Amino acid sequence: MHLCMCRHCHKVFRHRMIKSVCEECKALDDELFARIEQYLLEYPNSNAIQIADALKIQPLEVISFIDEGRLTMVEGTFERLED
Ligand SMILES: [Zn+2]
């Protein structure tokens, strides 16, 4: 079991995989990711600060998606990962 911390509510919990979102915040997280993805479709060369600004979220929340591998960052811009 890994000790994990939720990036939204900062609750500490245990999970068999390394997770950055707790069960309660999973829906919120998916919605947030969908909004980031949508924004990047419109503005493909945005950086974390611009995305955070536009979506009224914390840059760290954007960056944590990169750490998770759901978004990749190349020379300060994001690319969508191939599924
Ligand atoms: Zn949470």
PDB file of the backbone (N, CA, C, O) and the ligand in Angstrom, with CONECT records:
HET     ZN  A 101       1
ATOM      1  N   MET A   1       0.833  -1.206   0.000  1.00  0.00           N
ATOM      2  CA  MET A   1       0.000   0.000   0.000  1.00  0.00           C
ATOM      3  C   MET A   1       0.870   1.260   0.000  1.00  0.00           C
ATOM      4  O   MET A   1       1.908   1.318   0.660  1.00  0.00           O
ATOM      5  N   HIS A   2       0.435   2.235  -0.734  1.00  0.00           N
ATOM      6  CA  HIS A   2       1.147   3.506  -0.773  1.00  0.00           C
ATOM      7  C   HIS A   2       0.376   4.562   0.006  1.00  0.00           C
ATOM      8  O   HIS A   2      -0.853   4.546   0.081  1.00  0.00           O
ATOM      9  N   LEU A   3       1.129   5.459   0.571  1.00  0.00           N
ATOM     10  CA  LEU A   3       0.519   6.588   1.242  1.00  0.00           C
ATOM     11  C   LEU A   3       0.362   7.693   0.201  1.00  0.00           C
ATOM     12  O   LEU A   3       1.346   8.106  -0.413  1.00  0.00           O
ATOM     13  N   CYS A   4      -0.850   8.171  -0.003  1.00  0.00           N
ATOM     14  CA  CYS A   4      -1.107   9.146  -1.055  1.00  0.00           C
ATOM     15  C   CYS A   4      -1.745  10.398  -0.467  1.00  0.00           C
ATOM     16  O   CYS A   4      -2.335  10.357   0.612  1.00  0.00           O
ATOM     17  N   MET A   5      -1.622  11.514  -1.187  1.00  0.00           N
ATOM     18  CA  MET A   5      -2.302  12.724  -0.745  1.00  0.00           C
ATOM     19  C   MET A   5      -3.125  13.288  -1.896  1.00  0.00           C
ATOM     20  O   MET A   5      -2.629  13.447  -3.011  1.00  0.00           O
ATOM     21  N   CYS A   6      -4.381  13.588  -1.612  1.00  0.00           N
ATOM     22  CA  CYS A   6      -5.274  14.127  -2.635  1.00  0.00           C
ATOM     23  C   CYS A   6      -4.870  15.567  -2.984  1.00  0.00           C
ATOM     24  O   CYS A   6      -4.672  16.397  -2.097  1.00  0.00           O
ATOM     25  N   ARG A   7      -4.752  15.846  -4.278  1.00  0.00           N
ATOM     26  CA  ARG A   7      -4.310  17.182  -4.693  1.00  0.00           C
ATOM     27  C   ARG A   7      -5.428  18.213  -4.560  1.00  0.00           C
ATOM     28  O   ARG A   7      -5.171  19.414  -4.645  1.00  0.00           O
ATOM     29  N   HIS A   8      -6.650  17.765  -4.355  1.00  0.00           N
ATOM     30  CA  HIS A   8      -7.755  18.720  -4.227  1.00  0.00           C
ATOM     31  C   HIS A   8      -8.093  19.028  -2.763  1.00  0.00           C
ATOM     32  O   HIS A   8      -8.098  20.188  -2.351  1.00  0.00           O
ATOM     33  N   CYS A   9      -8.375  17.978  -1.987  1.00  0.00           N
ATOM     34  CA  CYS A   9      -8.775  18.230  -0.592  1.00  0.00           C
ATOM     35  C   CYS A   9      -7.623  17.985   0.387  1.00  0.00           C
ATOM     36  O   CYS A   9      -7.763  18.206   1.590  1.00  0.00           O
ATOM     37  N   HIS A  10      -6.470  17.523  -0.147  1.00  0.00           N
ATOM     38  CA  HIS A  10      -5.260  17.289   0.647  1.00  0.00           C
ATOM     39  C   HIS A  10      -5.433  16.234   1.732  1.00  0.00           C
ATOM     40  O   HIS A  10      -4.691  16.206   2.714  1.00  0.00           O
ATOM     41  N   LYS A  11      -6.413  15.379   1.542  1.00  0.00           N
ATOM     42  CA  LYS A  11      -6.600  14.263   2.462  1.00  0.00           C
ATOM     43  C   LYS A  11      -5.519  13.213   2.195  1.00  0.00           C
ATOM     44  O   LYS A  11      -5.166  12.946   1.046  1.00  0.00           O
ATOM     45  N   VAL A  12      -5.004  12.625   3.269  1.00  0.00           N
ATOM     46  CA  VAL A  12      -4.010  11.565   3.124  1.00  0.00           C
ATOM     47  C   VAL A  12      -4.739  10.222   3.198  1.00  0.00           C
ATOM     48  O   VAL A  12      -5.547   9.999   4.100  1.00  0.00           O
ATOM     49  N   PHE A  13      -4.454   9.336   2.253  1.00  0.00           N
ATOM     50  CA  PHE A  13      -5.135   8.041   2.222  1.00  0.00           C
ATOM     51  C   PHE A  13      -4.190   6.968   1.692  1.00  0.00           C
ATOM     52  O   PHE A  13      -3.134   7.272   1.137  1.00  0.00           O
ATOM     53  N   ARG A  14      -4.582   5.720   1.868  1.00  0.00           N
ATOM     54  CA  ARG A  14      -3.766   4.618   1.376  1.00  0.00           C
ATOM     55  C   ARG A  14      -4.408   3.986   0.152  1.00  0.00           C
ATOM     56  O   ARG A  14      -5.629   3.843   0.073  1.00  0.00           O
ATOM     57  N   HIS A  15      -3.564   3.611  -0.800  1.00  0.00           N
ATOM     58  CA  HIS A  15      -4.064   2.966  -2.009  1.00  0.00           C
ATOM     59  C   HIS A  15      -3.015   1.995  -2.499  1.00  0.00           C
ATOM     60  O   HIS A  15      -1.827   2.176  -2.233  1.00  0.00           O
ATOM     61  N   ARG A  16      -3.442   0.957  -3.217  1.00  0.00           N
ATOM     62  CA  ARG A  16      -2.442  -0.021  -3.686  1.00  0.00           C
ATOM     63  C   ARG A  16      -1.593   0.531  -4.812  1.00  0.00           C
ATOM     64  O   ARG A  16      -0.524  -0.004  -5.106  1.00  0.00           O
ATOM     65  N   MET A  17      -2.071   1.624  -5.461  1.00  0.00           N
ATOM     66  CA  MET A  17      -1.257   2.302  -6.453  1.00  0.00           C
ATOM     67  C   MET A  17      -1.024   3.741  -6.003  1.00  0.00           C
ATOM     68  O   MET A  17      -1.746   4.261  -5.152  1.00  0.00           O
ATOM     69  N   ILE A  18       0.003   4.382  -6.590  1.00  0.00           N
ATOM     70  CA  ILE A  18       0.235   5.775  -6.237  1.00  0.00           C
ATOM     71  C   ILE A  18      -0.832   6.624  -6.913  1.00  0.00           C
ATOM     72  O   ILE A  18      -0.927   6.669  -8.140  1.00  0.00           O
ATOM     73  N   LYS A  19      -1.626   7.291  -6.099  1.00  0.00           N
ATOM     74  CA  LYS A  19      -2.731   8.099  -6.605  1.00  0.00           C
ATOM     75  C   LYS A  19      -2.572   9.516  -6.093  1.00  0.00           C
ATOM     76  O   LYS A  19      -1.993   9.730  -5.028  1.00  0.00           O
ATOM     77  N   SER A  20      -3.086  10.500  -6.848  1.00  0.00           N
ATOM     78  CA  SER A  20      -3.018  11.866  -6.347  1.00  0.00           C
ATOM     79  C   SER A  20      -4.412  12.448  -6.146  1.00  0.00           C
ATOM     80  O   SER A  20      -4.561  13.646  -5.902  1.00  0.00           O
ATOM     81  N   VAL A  21      -5.430  11.601  -6.248  1.00  0.00           N
ATOM     82  CA  VAL A  21      -6.799  12.053  -6.041  1.00  0.00           C
ATOM     83  C   VAL A  21      -7.538  11.004  -5.214  1.00  0.00           C
ATOM     84  O   VAL A  21      -7.444   9.811  -5.500  1.00  0.00           O
ATOM     85  N   CYS A  22      -8.267  11.437  -4.199  1.00  0.00           N
ATOM     86  CA  CYS A  22      -9.034  10.501  -3.386  1.00  0.00           C
ATOM     87  C   CYS A  22     -10.346  10.153  -4.090  1.00  0.00           C
ATOM     88  O   CYS A  22     -10.710  10.782  -5.084  1.00  0.00           O
ATOM     89  N   GLU A  23     -11.046   9.159  -3.575  1.00  0.00           N
ATOM     90  CA  GLU A  23     -12.291   8.706  -4.201  1.00  0.00           C
ATOM     91  C   GLU A  23     -13.334   9.816  -4.291  1.00  0.00           C
ATOM     92  O   GLU A  23     -14.038   9.938  -5.293  1.00  0.00           O
ATOM     93  N   GLU A  24     -13.426  10.630  -3.226  1.00  0.00           N
ATOM     94  CA  GLU A  24     -14.435  11.692  -3.194  1.00  0.00           C
ATOM     95  C   GLU A  24     -14.187  12.773  -4.255  1.00  0.00           C
ATOM     96  O   GLU A  24     -15.125  13.405  -4.740  1.00  0.00           O
ATOM     97  N   CYS A  25     -12.928  12.973  -4.603  1.00  0.00           N
ATOM     98  CA  CYS A  25     -12.594  14.051  -5.536  1.00  0.00           C
ATOM     99  C   CYS A  25     -12.408  13.563  -6.971  1.00  0.00           C
ATOM    100  O   CYS A  25     -12.068  14.343  -7.861  1.00  0.00           O
ATOM    101  N   LYS A  26     -12.631  12.284  -7.185  1.00  0.00           N
ATOM    102  CA  LYS A  26     -12.361  11.709  -8.505  1.00  0.00           C
ATOM    103  C   LYS A  26     -13.204  12.365  -9.611  1.00  0.00           C
ATOM    104  O   LYS A  26     -12.696  12.657 -10.693  1.00  0.00           O
ATOM    105  N   ALA A  27     -14.488  12.590  -9.330  1.00  0.00           N
ATOM    106  CA  ALA A  27     -15.379  13.197 -10.318  1.00  0.00           C
ATOM    107  C   ALA A  27     -14.925  14.619 -10.648  1.00  0.00           C
ATOM    108  O   ALA A  27     -14.900  15.032 -11.807  1.00  0.00           O
ATOM    109  N   LEU A  28     -14.569  15.347  -9.602  1.00  0.00           N
ATOM    110  CA  LEU A  28     -14.072  16.715  -9.754  1.00  0.00           C
ATOM    111  C   LEU A  28     -12.797  16.721 -10.610  1.00  0.00           C
ATOM    112  O   LEU A  28     -12.609  17.573 -11.478  1.00  0.00           O
ATOM    113  N   ASP A  29     -11.941  15.749 -10.335  1.00  0.00           N
ATOM    114  CA  ASP A  29     -10.674  15.646 -11.040  1.00  0.00           C
ATOM    115  C   ASP A  29     -10.879  15.355 -12.527  1.00  0.00           C
ATOM    116  O   ASP A  29     -10.225  15.948 -13.384  1.00  0.00           O
ATOM    117  N   ASP A  30     -11.799  14.432 -12.816  1.00  0.00           N
ATOM    118  CA  ASP A  30     -12.085  14.092 -14.212  1.00  0.00           C
ATOM    119  C   ASP A  30     -12.644  15.293 -14.956  1.00  0.00           C
ATOM    120  O   ASP A  30     -12.315  15.532 -16.118  1.00  0.00           O
ATOM    121  N   GLU A  31     -13.503  16.052 -14.258  1.00  0.00           N
ATOM    122  CA  GLU A  31     -14.096  17.232 -14.866  1.00  0.00           C
ATOM    123  C   GLU A  31     -13.018  18.276 -15.162  1.00  0.00           C
ATOM    124  O   GLU A  31     -13.008  18.906 -16.220  1.00  0.00           O
ATOM    125  N   LEU A  32     -12.118  18.436 -14.201  1.00  0.00           N
ATOM    126  CA  LEU A  32     -11.031  19.392 -14.351  1.00  0.00           C
ATOM    127  C   LEU A  32     -10.133  19.008 -15.525  1.00  0.00           C
ATOM    128  O   LEU A  32      -9.733  19.854 -16.325  1.00  0.00           O
ATOM    129  N   PHE A  33      -9.828  17.728 -15.608  1.00  0.00           N
ATOM    130  CA  PHE A  33      -8.977  17.249 -16.695  1.00  0.00           C
ATOM    131  C   PHE A  33      -9.659  17.493 -18.050  1.00  0.00           C
ATOM    132  O   PHE A  33      -9.009  17.887 -19.018  1.00  0.00           O
ATOM    133  N   ALA A  34     -10.963  17.257 -18.102  1.00  0.00           N
ATOM    134  CA  ALA A  34     -11.711  17.479 -19.342  1.00  0.00           C
ATOM    135  C   ALA A  34     -11.649  18.950 -19.756  1.00  0.00           C
ATOM    136  O   ALA A  34     -11.547  19.271 -20.940  1.00  0.00           O
ATOM    137  N   ARG A  35     -11.711  19.845 -18.749  1.00  0.00           N
ATOM    138  CA  ARG A  35     -11.649  21.284 -19.048  1.00  0.00           C
ATOM    139  C   ARG A  35     -10.269  21.686 -19.554  1.00  0.00           C
ATOM    140  O   ARG A  35     -10.149  22.503 -20.467  1.00  0.00           O
ATOM    141  N   ILE A  36      -9.231  21.108 -18.957  1.00  0.00           N
ATOM    142  CA  ILE A  36      -7.866  21.398 -19.403  1.00  0.00           C
ATOM    143  C   ILE A  36      -7.677  20.906 -20.838  1.00  0.00           C
ATOM    144  O   ILE A  36      -7.101  21.593 -21.681  1.00  0.00           O
ATOM    145  N   GLU A  37      -8.177  19.705 -21.087  1.00  0.00           N
ATOM    146  CA  GLU A  37      -8.054  19.108 -22.412  1.00  0.00           C
ATOM    147  C   GLU A  37      -8.762  19.973 -23.456  1.00  0.00           C
ATOM    148  O   GLU A  37      -8.248  20.215 -24.547  1.00  0.00           O
ATOM    149  N   GLN A  38      -9.963  20.430 -23.081  1.00  0.00           N
ATOM    150  CA  GLN A  38     -10.751  21.278 -23.970  1.00  0.00           C
ATOM    151  C   GLN A  38     -10.016  22.590 -24.266  1.00  0.00           C
ATOM    152  O   GLN A  38      -9.976  23.058 -25.404  1.00  0.00           O
ATOM    153  N   TYR A  39      -9.442  23.165 -23.216  1.00  0.00           N
ATOM    154  CA  TYR A  39      -8.708  24.419 -23.369  1.00  0.00           C
ATOM    155  C   TYR A  39      -7.521  24.228 -24.306  1.00  0.00           C
ATOM    156  O   TYR A  39      -7.228  25.087 -25.138  1.00  0.00           O
ATOM    157  N   LEU A  40      -6.847  23.102 -24.163  1.00  0.00           N
ATOM    158  CA  LEU A  40      -5.660  22.842 -24.986  1.00  0.00           C
ATOM    159  C   LEU A  40      -6.013  22.583 -26.452  1.00  0.00           C
ATOM    160  O   LEU A  40      -5.194  22.791 -27.347  1.00  0.00           O
ATOM    161  N   LEU A  41      -7.236  22.131 -26.678  1.00  0.00           N
ATOM    162  CA  LEU A  41      -7.677  21.963 -28.062  1.00  0.00           C
ATOM    163  C   LEU A  41      -7.801  23.331 -28.732  1.00  0.00           C
ATOM    164  O   LEU A  41      -7.483  23.498 -29.909  1.00  0.00           O
ATOM    165  N   GLU A  42      -8.274  24.305 -27.948  1.00  0.00           N
ATOM    166  CA  GLU A  42      -8.437  25.658 -28.478  1.00  0.00           C
ATOM    167  C   GLU A  42      -7.132  26.428 -28.504  1.00  0.00           C
ATOM    168  O   GLU A  42      -6.860  27.176 -29.443  1.00  0.00           O
ATOM    169  N   TYR A  43      -6.320  26.241 -27.460  1.00  0.00           N
ATOM    170  CA  TYR A  43      -5.050  26.965 -27.350  1.00  0.00           C
ATOM    171  C   TYR A  43      -3.908  25.970 -27.107  1.00  0.00           C
ATOM    172  O   TYR A  43      -3.439  25.813 -25.980  1.00  0.00           O
ATOM    173  N   PRO A  44      -3.472  25.303 -28.174  1.00  0.00           N
ATOM    174  CA  PRO A  44      -2.519  24.183 -28.021  1.00  0.00           C
ATOM    175  C   PRO A  44      -1.170  24.571 -27.412  1.00  0.00           C
ATOM    176  O   PRO A  44      -0.486  23.707 -26.862  1.00  0.00           O
ATOM    177  N   ASN A  45      -0.773  25.821 -27.493  1.00  0.00           N
ATOM    178  CA  ASN A  45       0.558  26.178 -27.000  1.00  0.00           C
ATOM    179  C   ASN A  45       0.564  26.845 -25.634  1.00  0.00           C
ATOM    180  O   ASN A  45       1.511  27.552 -25.289  1.00  0.00           O
ATOM    181  N   SER A  46      -0.483  26.624 -24.864  1.00  0.00           N
ATOM    182  CA  SER A  46      -0.569  27.246 -23.547  1.00  0.00           C
ATOM    183  C   SER A  46       0.379  26.582 -22.560  1.00  0.00           C
ATOM    184  O   SER A  46       0.660  25.388 -22.661  1.00  0.00           O
ATOM    185  N   ASN A  47       0.865  27.359 -21.612  1.00  0.00           N
ATOM    186  CA  ASN A  47       1.637  26.761 -20.516  1.00  0.00           C
ATOM    187  C   ASN A  47       0.753  26.630 -19.281  1.00  0.00           C
ATOM    188  O   ASN A  47      -0.397  27.071 -19.269  1.00  0.00           O
ATOM    189  N   ALA A  48       1.313  26.018 -18.250  1.00  0.00           N
ATOM    190  CA  ALA A  48       0.533  25.720 -17.038  1.00  0.00           C
ATOM    191  C   ALA A  48      -0.090  26.971 -16.426  1.00  0.00           C
ATOM    192  O   ALA A  48      -1.224  26.934 -15.949  1.00  0.00           O
ATOM    193  N   ILE A  49       0.650  28.074 -16.441  1.00  0.00           N
ATOM    194  CA  ILE A  49       0.161  29.318 -15.843  1.00  0.00           C
ATOM    195  C   ILE A  49      -1.047  29.847 -16.623  1.00  0.00           C
ATOM    196  O   ILE A  49      -2.041  30.271 -16.033  1.00  0.00           O
ATOM    197  N   GLN A  50      -0.950  29.816 -17.936  1.00  0.00           N
ATOM    198  CA  GLN A  50      -2.053  30.311 -18.766  1.00  0.00           C
ATOM    199  C   GLN A  50      -3.306  29.456 -18.593  1.00  0.00           C
ATOM    200  O   GLN A  50      -4.419  29.976 -18.513  1.00  0.00           O
ATOM    201  N   ILE A  51      -3.114  28.151 -18.536  1.00  0.00           N
ATOM    202  CA  ILE A  51      -4.246  27.240 -18.353  1.00  0.00           C
ATOM    203  C   ILE A  51      -4.896  27.485 -17.000  1.00  0.00           C
ATOM    204  O   ILE A  51      -6.117  27.599 -16.898  1.00  0.00           O
ATOM    205  N   ALA A  52      -4.067  27.565 -15.962  1.00  0.00           N
ATOM    206  CA  ALA A  52      -4.571  27.777 -14.606  1.00  0.00           C
ATOM    207  C   ALA A  52      -5.358  29.087 -14.527  1.00  0.00           C
ATOM    208  O   ALA A  52      -6.424  29.154 -13.914  1.00  0.00           O
ATOM    209  N   ASP A  53      -4.808  30.120 -15.160  1.00  0.00           N
ATOM    210  CA  ASP A  53      -5.453  31.421 -15.197  1.00  0.00           C
ATOM    211  C   ASP A  53      -6.810  31.358 -15.873  1.00  0.00           C
ATOM    212  O   ASP A  53      -7.799  31.876 -15.353  1.00  0.00           O
ATOM    213  N   ALA A  54      -6.851  30.733 -17.013  1.00  0.00           N
ATOM    214  CA  ALA A  54      -8.079  30.664 -17.802  1.00  0.00           C
ATOM    215  C   ALA A  54      -9.149  29.835 -17.110  1.00  0.00           C
ATOM    216  O   ALA A  54     -10.337  30.140 -17.213  1.00  0.00           O
ATOM    217  N   LEU A  55      -8.738  28.792 -16.407  1.00  0.00           N
ATOM    218  CA  LEU A  55      -9.702  27.894 -15.781  1.00  0.00           C
ATOM    219  C   LEU A  55      -9.931  28.212 -14.312  1.00  0.00           C
ATOM    220  O   LEU A  55     -10.702  27.534 -13.632  1.00  0.00           O
ATOM    221  N   LYS A  56      -9.244  29.263 -13.820  1.00  0.00           N
ATOM    222  CA  LYS A  56      -9.382  29.686 -12.421  1.00  0.00           C
ATOM    223  C   LYS A  56      -9.023  28.558 -11.462  1.00  0.00           C
ATOM    224  O   LYS A  56      -9.736  28.296 -10.493  1.00  0.00           O
ATOM    225  N   ILE A  57      -7.911  27.899 -11.748  1.00  0.00           N
ATOM    226  CA  ILE A  57      -7.409  26.864 -10.850  1.00  0.00           C
ATOM    227  C   ILE A  57      -5.948  27.168 -10.528  1.00  0.00           C
ATOM    228  O   ILE A  57      -5.377  28.129 -11.042  1.00  0.00           O
ATOM    229  N   GLN A  58      -5.354  26.343  -9.676  1.00  0.00           N
ATOM    230  CA  GLN A  58      -3.958  26.543  -9.301  1.00  0.00           C
ATOM    231  C   GLN A  58      -3.031  25.930 -10.348  1.00  0.00           C
ATOM    232  O   GLN A  58      -3.284  24.825 -10.828  1.00  0.00           O
ATOM    233  N   PRO A  59      -1.939  26.653 -10.712  1.00  0.00           N
ATOM    234  CA  PRO A  59      -0.971  26.068 -11.652  1.00  0.00           C
ATOM    235  C   PRO A  59      -0.500  24.690 -11.193  1.00  0.00           C
ATOM    236  O   PRO A  59      -0.239  23.809 -12.012  1.00  0.00           O
ATOM    237  N   LEU A  60      -0.393  24.513  -9.873  1.00  0.00           N
ATOM    238  CA  LEU A  60       0.053  23.209  -9.348  1.00  0.00           C
ATOM    239  C   LEU A  60      -0.898  22.080  -9.724  1.00  0.00           C
ATOM    240  O   LEU A  60      -0.480  20.939  -9.924  1.00  0.00           O
ATOM    241  N   GLU A  61      -2.191  22.416  -9.817  1.00  0.00           N
ATOM    242  CA  GLU A  61      -3.158  21.391 -10.206  1.00  0.00           C
ATOM    243  C   GLU A  61      -2.929  20.963 -11.652  1.00  0.00           C
ATOM    244  O   GLU A  61      -3.074  19.790 -11.998  1.00  0.00           O
ATOM    245  N   VAL A  62      -2.568  21.939 -12.491  1.00  0.00           N
ATOM    246  CA  VAL A  62      -2.252  21.616 -13.885  1.00  0.00           C
ATOM    247  C   VAL A  62      -0.983  20.769 -13.928  1.00  0.00           C
ATOM    248  O   VAL A  62      -0.903  19.765 -14.636  1.00  0.00           O
ATOM    249  N   ILE A  63       0.008  21.205 -13.147  1.00  0.00           N
ATOM    250  CA  ILE A  63       1.299  20.519 -13.151  1.00  0.00           C
ATOM    251  C   ILE A  63       1.172  19.085 -12.622  1.00  0.00           C
ATOM    252  O   ILE A  63       1.880  18.183 -13.068  1.00  0.00           O
ATOM    253  N   SER A  64       0.263  18.894 -11.668  1.00  0.00           N
ATOM    254  CA  SER A  64       0.123  17.541 -11.125  1.00  0.00           C
ATOM    255  C   SER A  64      -0.414  16.563 -12.177  1.00  0.00           C
ATOM    256  O   SER A  64      -0.171  15.361 -12.081  1.00  0.00           O
ATOM    257  N   PHE A  65      -1.142  17.069 -13.178  1.00  0.00           N
ATOM    258  CA  PHE A  65      -1.577  16.197 -14.269  1.00  0.00           C
ATOM    259  C   PHE A  65      -0.378  15.764 -15.114  1.00  0.00           C
ATOM    260  O   PHE A  65      -0.358  14.664 -15.668  1.00  0.00           O
ATOM    261  N   ILE A  66       0.612  16.641 -15.202  1.00  0.00           N
ATOM    262  CA  ILE A  66       1.821  16.298 -15.956  1.00  0.00           C
ATOM    263  C   ILE A  66       2.607  15.225 -15.205  1.00  0.00           C
ATOM    264  O   ILE A  66       3.079  14.250 -15.789  1.00  0.00           O
ATOM    265  N   ASP A  67       2.733  15.432 -13.891  1.00  0.00           N
ATOM    266  CA  ASP A  67       3.443  14.456 -13.066  1.00  0.00           C
ATOM    267  C   ASP A  67       2.808  13.080 -13.197  1.00  0.00           C
ATOM    268  O   ASP A  67       3.495  12.058 -13.180  1.00  0.00           O
ATOM    269  N   GLU A  68       1.492  13.071 -13.326  1.00  0.00           N
ATOM    270  CA  GLU A  68       0.756  11.829 -13.441  1.00  0.00           C
ATOM    271  C   GLU A  68       0.906  11.183 -14.810  1.00  0.00           C
ATOM    272  O   GLU A  68       0.589  10.007 -14.989  1.00  0.00           O
ATOM    273  N   GLY A  69       1.388  11.953 -15.768  1.00  0.00           N
ATOM    274  CA  GLY A  69       1.538  11.423 -17.118  1.00  0.00           C
ATOM    275  C   GLY A  69       0.299  11.564 -17.975  1.00  0.00           C
ATOM    276  O   GLY A  69       0.250  11.037 -19.086  1.00  0.00           O
ATOM    277  N   ARG A  70      -0.707  12.273 -17.471  1.00  0.00           N
ATOM    278  CA  ARG A  70      -1.908  12.463 -18.278  1.00  0.00           C
ATOM    279  C   ARG A  70      -1.697  13.576 -19.292  1.00  0.00           C
ATOM    280  O   ARG A  70      -2.329  13.596 -20.348  1.00  0.00           O
ATOM    281  N   LEU A  71      -0.805  14.498 -18.962  1.00  0.00           N
ATOM    282  CA  LEU A  71      -0.415  15.531 -19.911  1.00  0.00           C
ATOM    283  C   LEU A  71       1.099  15.483 -20.029  1.00  0.00           C
ATOM    284  O   LEU A  71       1.790  15.151 -19.066  1.00  0.00           O
ATOM    285  N   THR A  72       1.606  15.807 -21.182  1.00  0.00           N
ATOM    286  CA  THR A  72       3.058  15.907 -21.301  1.00  0.00           C
ATOM    287  C   THR A  72       3.405  17.350 -21.621  1.00  0.00           C
ATOM    288  O   THR A  72       2.602  18.078 -22.205  1.00  0.00           O
ATOM    289  N   MET A  73       4.584  17.750 -21.243  1.00  0.00           N
ATOM    290  CA  MET A  73       4.979  19.123 -21.469  1.00  0.00           C
ATOM    291  C   MET A  73       6.274  19.117 -22.274  1.00  0.00           C
ATOM    292  O   MET A  73       7.268  18.521 -21.859  1.00  0.00           O
ATOM    293  N   VAL A  74       6.256  19.777 -23.416  1.00  0.00           N
ATOM    294  CA  VAL A  74       7.435  19.834 -24.272  1.00  0.00           C
ATOM    295  C   VAL A  74       7.772  21.297 -24.517  1.00  0.00           C
ATOM    296  O   VAL A  74       6.971  22.043 -25.079  1.00  0.00           O
ATOM    297  N   GLU A  75       8.947  21.693 -24.096  1.00  0.00           N
ATOM    298  CA  GLU A  75       9.388  23.071 -24.252  1.00  0.00           C
ATOM    299  C   GLU A  75       8.327  24.067 -23.783  1.00  0.00           C
ATOM    300  O   GLU A  75       8.031  25.049 -24.463  1.00  0.00           O
ATOM    301  N   GLY A  76       7.777  23.796 -22.633  1.00  0.00           N
ATOM    302  CA  GLY A  76       6.846  24.737 -22.023  1.00  0.00           C
ATOM    303  C   GLY A  76       5.435  24.666 -22.556  1.00  0.00           C
ATOM    304  O   GLY A  76       4.573  25.428 -22.119  1.00  0.00           O
ATOM    305  N   THR A  77       5.179  23.770 -23.488  1.00  0.00           N
ATOM    306  CA  THR A  77       3.815  23.632 -23.984  1.00  0.00           C
ATOM    307  C   THR A  77       3.337  22.202 -23.747  1.00  0.00           C
ATOM    308  O   THR A  77       4.135  21.308 -23.463  1.00  0.00           O
ATOM    309  N   PHE A  78       2.049  22.000 -23.865  1.00  0.00           N
ATOM    310  CA  PHE A  78       1.485  20.691 -23.620  1.00  0.00           C
ATOM    311  C   PHE A  78       1.147  19.987 -24.922  1.00  0.00           C
ATOM    312  O   PHE A  78       0.809  20.609 -25.928  1.00  0.00           O
ATOM    313  N   GLU A  79       1.249  18.695 -24.866  1.00  0.00           N
ATOM    314  CA  GLU A  79       0.765  17.891 -25.972  1.00  0.00           C
ATOM    315  C   GLU A  79      -0.182  16.858 -25.393  1.00  0.00           C
ATOM    316  O   GLU A  79      -0.020  16.412 -24.257  1.00  0.00           O
ATOM    317  N   ARG A  80      -1.170  16.488 -26.186  1.00  0.00           N
ATOM    318  CA  ARG A  80      -2.083  15.462 -25.726  1.00  0.00           C
ATOM    319  C   ARG A  80      -1.378  14.114 -25.855  1.00  0.00           C
ATOM    320  O   ARG A  80      -0.719  13.843 -26.858  1.00  0.00           O
ATOM    321  N   LEU A  81      -1.523  13.268 -24.828  1.00  0.00           N
ATOM    322  CA  LEU A  81      -0.932  11.939 -24.900  1.00  0.00           C
ATOM    323  C   LEU A  81      -1.785  11.041 -25.784  1.00  0.00           C
ATOM    324  O   LEU A  81      -3.013  11.125 -25.778  1.00  0.00           O
ATOM    325  N   GLU A  82      -1.117  10.183 -26.540  1.00  0.00           N
ATOM    326  CA  GLU A  82      -1.859   9.177 -27.293  1.00  0.00           C
ATOM    327  C   GLU A  82      -2.352   8.122 -26.312  1.00  0.00           C
ATOM    328  O   GLU A  82      -1.621   7.719 -25.408  1.00  0.00           O
ATOM    329  N   ASP A  83      -3.571   7.683 -26.489  1.00  0.00           N
ATOM    330  CA  ASP A  83      -4.089   6.640 -25.600  1.00  0.00           C
ATOM    331  C   ASP A  83      -3.487   5.279 -25.958  1.00  0.00           C
ATOM    332  O   ASP A  83      -3.804   4.276 -25.319  1.00  0.00           O
TER     333      ASP A  83
HETATM  334 ZN    ZN A 101      -9.892  14.597  -2.203  1.00  0.00          ZN2+
END
